[in-house]
Each structure stands twice: as structure tokens, then as C-alpha cells.
Amino acid sequence: MEKLVKALIKVQSELKAPKGQYNSFGKYSYRSAEDILEAVKPLLAKNGLSMRVTDEVMEVGGAVFINATAVVTDGTDSIYASAQAGIDPNRKGMDIAQSYGSSSSYARKYALNGMFLIDDTKDADATNTHGKSSQSTPTTTTTASPTSDAFQKSIDYLKSAKDKAQAYAQIESKYGSTFSEKQLGALKKFVK
């Protein structure tokens, strides 16, 4: 694992993924998952690493979302990073395939951001309201916050736990005040 970690650190420190796209409606530059992939492929090859990115449609507590996972490997060991993006099948101006594709691209981008330590906090893509007032709620949401990362880890922990009731009790004790009632209810379903 040490060899993989050292190689990944080299990739992370050398990676330059400029914001090569421009949104003329919102008037901001951004980077896409494709921009990140184009920049990282030569660095992965140079350091003897390969990567794959996969998606999975999931549903927890009635919320449907894409879970994207980036896996970097040296052929022996692997490191994973995941991110999620909600799906709104009724999103205005998109058919169902476009809605799923948009969520997939968004989740993949943030899984790659997590894997390669790309900070998008100042990225207009993360804060743009696309012409809506600041009081409106976005129709597509990402769950890439620390709370949602803990939520996804909680799901994974519950799935693998032998004593699911005890695992749920540990999660509730640790994150009970952080998770919403809906999230706790979704986690509780794994116990039954």
C-alpha cells in the first residue's frame, strides 16, 4: 500500500487541471470530469497507476442518486473515492437520460476531486444559481459535504456489519445530531 500512496501523492502534487470550460449563461469558468481525466492520465501512466470510474444508481429513504467511485490502483493495492449527486427526473429542459447523465458527470467530477485533492470551493460551478434567486432550492443536489460523506460511510458500514443493530447504535451515537431524521430513517432500514 505504501508504494501506491507514494505514487498517488506524486500525481496529486503534479496535477494541474485548469478550468477549461466556460458557462456563458452564468459567466464563469469551470472544469469538467473530462478536463480532470485529460490532465491526470499522463501522470497516472508516469507513476505506474491506472484508474477507473464507475457509477451506481442508488436509493436511500426515497432519494434517488448517482454514487460515483474513482478507483486508483498500482495493480496490487487500490484506493477509492466516492461522491454522490441527486437525480431530478423532472428537471426542466432535460429528458430522463440527460438528467441521469448530468448527475453522473457531477458525481464523477467530485469523486475525482476527492481522489486528486482538487479544491473547488471557489469554483463558480459550486455556487452558481443559474439565474435563480438565492432563496430558491437547487433541483439537483450533491451530497459531497462532510455530512454526506459520513452518511455514505455509515451506509457502507451498516452493509458490512454483522450486528446491524449495534452498528446503527454506534452511528446514531456518533452522528445522531448531524444527520437529518430522513437520513437516520434511511439508515434504520438496514437494521430490519
C-alpha positions in Angstrom: 0.0 0.0 0.0 2.9 2.3 0.7 4.0 2.2 -2.9 0.5 3.2 -4.1 0.2 6.0 -1.6 3.6 7.5 -2.6 2.7 7.3 -6.3 -0.7 8.9 -5.7 0.9 11.7 -3.7 3.2 12.4 -6.7 0.1 12.5 -9.0 -1.8 14.8 -6.6 1.1 17.2 -6.3 1.8 17.4 -10.0 -1.7 17.5 -11.3 -2.8 20.8 -13.0 -6.5 20.7 -14.0 -7.3 24.1 -15.3 -10.9 25.3 -15.7 -11.0 24.8 -19.4 -14.8 25.2 -19.8 -16.9 28.4 -19.9 -20.5 28.8 -19.0 -21.7 31.9 -21.0 -25.0 32.0 -19.2 -23.5 32.1 -15.7 -20.3 33.8 -16.9 -17.9 31.6 -15.1 -15.1 29.1 -16.0 -15.2 25.6 -14.6 -13.5 22.2 -15.1 -15.3 19.1 -16.1 -14.6 15.5 -15.3 -13.2 15.2 -18.8 -10.8 18.0 -18.1 -9.6 16.3 -15.0 -9.2 12.9 -16.8 -7.3 14.5 -19.7 -4.8 16.1 -17.2 -4.4 13.1 -14.9 -4.0 10.2 -17.5 -0.3 11.0 -18.3 0.5 11.4 -14.6 -1.1 8.1 -13.8 0.9 6.4 -16.6 4.1 8.1 -15.5 3.7 6.7 -11.9 2.6 3.2 -12.9 -1.0 3.7 -11.9 -4.3 3.0 -13.5 -7.8 4.3 -12.7 -11.4 3.5 -13.4 -14.5 5.5 -12.6 -17.9 3.8 -12.1 -21.4 4.9 -11.4 -24.2 3.2 -9.5 -27.8 4.4 -9.2 -28.9 4.2 -5.5 -31.9 5.0 -3.5 -31.9 5.7 0.2 -35.0 6.9 2.0 -36.8 7.7 -1.2 -33.9 9.8 -2.6 -32.5 8.6 -5.9 -28.9 9.5 -6.6 -25.8 8.5 -8.5 -22.9 7.2 -6.5 -19.7 7.6 -8.5 -16.5 5.8 -7.4 -13.0 6.5 -8.6 -10.5 3.7 -8.1 -6.8 4.1 -8.5 -4.6 1.0 -8.4 -1.0 0.0 -8.8 -2.0 -3.5 -9.8 -1.7 -4.7 -6.2 -3.5 -2.2 -3.9 -6.3 0.2 -4.6 -7.6 3.5 -3.2 -11.2 4.5 -3.6 -13.0 7.9 -3.6 -16.8 8.3 -3.9 -19.2 11.2 -4.4 -22.9 11.4 -4.9 -25.3 13.6 -6.9 -29.1 13.6 -6.6 -31.2 12.9 -9.6 -34.2 15.0 -10.5 -36.0 13.2 -13.4 -38.4 16.2 -13.7 -35.6 18.7 -14.3 -36.8 21.4 -16.7 -35.3 21.2 -20.2 -33.9 17.7 -19.8 -35.2 14.3 -20.6 -34.7 11.4 -18.2 -31.4 10.2 -19.8 -30.0 13.8 -19.7 -31.0 14.1 -16.1 -29.2 10.9 -15.1 -26.2 11.8 -17.3 -25.9 15.2 -15.7 -25.9 13.7 -12.2 -23.4 11.1 -13.3 -21.0 13.7 -14.6 -21.4 15.8 -11.5 -20.8 12.9 -9.1 -17.8 11.6 -11.2 -16.2 15.1 -11.1 -16.4 15.3 -7.4 -15.2 11.7 -6.9 -12.1 12.8 -9.0 -11.8 16.0 -7.0 -11.7 13.9 -3.8 -9.2 11.4 -5.2 -6.8 14.1 -6.5 -7.4 16.8 -3.9 -8.8 19.3 -6.3 -10.4 22.1 -4.3 -13.5 23.6 -6.0 -14.6 25.7 -3.1 -14.1 28.9 -5.1 -15.4 27.3 -8.3 -18.5 29.2 -9.6 -20.0 25.8 -10.6 -20.4 25.1 -6.9 -22.1 28.4 -6.1 -23.8 29.4 -9.3 -27.6 29.9 -9.0 -28.1 29.7 -12.8 -30.2 32.8 -12.8 -32.4 31.8 -9.8 -32.7 33.9 -6.7 -30.6 32.9 -3.8 -33.7 31.8 -1.9 -34.6 29.0 -4.4 -33.6 25.4 -3.8 -31.5 23.8 -6.4 -33.2 20.9 -8.2 -30.1 18.7 -8.4 -28.1 18.4 -5.2 -24.8 17.0 -4.4 -24.1 15.1 -1.3 -20.4 15.7 -1.3 -20.4 17.6 2.0 -18.6 16.1 5.1 -22.0 15.1 6.5 -23.0 13.2 3.4 -19.5 11.6 3.2 -20.2 10.4 6.8 -23.7 9.3 5.7 -22.2 7.2 2.8 -19.6 5.7 5.1 -22.4 4.9 7.5 -24.3 3.1 4.8 -21.2 1.1 3.8 -20.5 0.3 7.5 -24.1 -1.0 8.0 -24.0 -3.1 4.9 -20.9 -4.9 6.1 -21.7 -5.1 9.8 -22.6 -8.5 11.2 -24.6 -6.9 14.1 -26.5 -4.2 12.3 -28.4 -3.1 15.4 -25.1 -2.5 17.2 -23.7 -0.7 14.1 -26.7 1.5 13.9 -26.4 2.4 17.6 -22.8 3.4 17.1 -23.7 5.5 14.1 -26.6 7.2 15.9 -24.4 7.9 18.9 -21.7 9.5 16.7 -23.8 11.3 14.0 -27.3 11.5 15.5 -27.2 15.2 15.9 -25.6 15.7 12.5 -27.8 13.5 10.3 -31.4 14.5 9.4 -34.4 12.5 10.5 -34.7 11.3 6.9 -31.1 10.1 6.9 -31.4 8.3 10.2 -34.7 6.7 9.0 -32.9 5.5 5.8 -30.1 4.0 7.9 -32.5 2.3 10.2 -33.9 0.4 7.2 -30.7 -1.5 7.1 -31.2 -2.9 10.6 -34.5 -4.6 9.7 
